[in-house]
Amino acid sequence: MSANDKPLTGKDTIGRWIGDPVGNAIVAELLTTIGQNESALEKVRNLPLNALVTMSQGRLSQDYIDGLVAKANGGVMPAEAEQPATAARFAGRTIIVTGAASGIGKATAERIITEGGRVIAVDIAADHLESLVTASPADTVVPVGTDITSDDGIERIMDSAGDAIDGLANIAGVMDGMRPLHEIDNDVWERVFAVNVTGTFKLCRAVIPKFLAAGRGSVVNVASEASLRGNAAGTAYTASKHAVVGITKSAAFLYGPNGIRVNAVAPGPTATGISGGFESAFAQQRLAAFNALIPPVTTAETLASSITWLLSDDSENINGQILASDGGWSVQ
């Protein structure tokens, strides 16, 4: 059993597990299983143990983590405290969320649904949207498996949403392998810009007329720490996220007088299934010293809190801003 009165759960931080004698032994066993040492957890100590499922990209299952939790509690799975109820900020509202099958997109969709909203859940991985539908109340999720870079895909999203759209969260995105400019081929460049920039542009262009007709609406684009600096990612990704900031600021200025707010969130390191690994020795060597300063990894749910705040009326006086939700990385 855990050495503390409170049982260890999957929602407890990795730091708490390491600090508990029983939990520490179990984490050490886990690290041995995956061929790592404790230094691998340095940047993720503030994450819940459950986050390792997503971060492992399929190497660790939820059943495996649940088994560790039961082992820490004498073979008994402890009950986890329910999260406190939140205000119904999205009651009666329809929000389009891209990238909704996993990571930040899924966490954002879940938060909106929890707060009374209806989500048009968009992802190119259509089969992965089913878990969101199954776990949500009836009629709160409209799954749309489509490609946001195509005109047909945008049309499908808008048809699924109907006439009343209150918000848009452009979260879908792809990385570039951290490649420097001279190592980027045309296919990588075009794919990164197609998803990160063109998809964002096309969906914004589609919803703005509806917002103009309604005299209100909120857009939140996901930029990145790479939109604020040049040493956080590869050249294609960095350039694409700077373009997202440009779209955000231009649209905020042009449509602000019409009751439309356009903001962006710039995440720092976040536990998602998207690989941010290096595919360039040149870039890895150049960026190594800066990567050592990266703050601890946070959860997708934390980013969802920032995104939904900007989508909601709680931020009604905020327009054209880039909210760095990055654990203080941007102040360095």
PyMOL commands that set and color helices and strands:
alter all, ss='L'
color gray80, all
select helices_A, chain A and resi 14-19+21-33+38-44+51-55+62-72+103-114+126-135+151-161+181-183+186-214+225-227+235-258+281-291+300-311+313-315+329-331
alter helices_A, ss='H'
color red, helices_A
select strands_A, chain A and resi 94-98+118-123+141-145+167-170+217-222+260-267+270-271+298-299+322-325
alter strands_A, ss='S'
color yellow, strands_A
deselect
rebuild
show_as cartoon
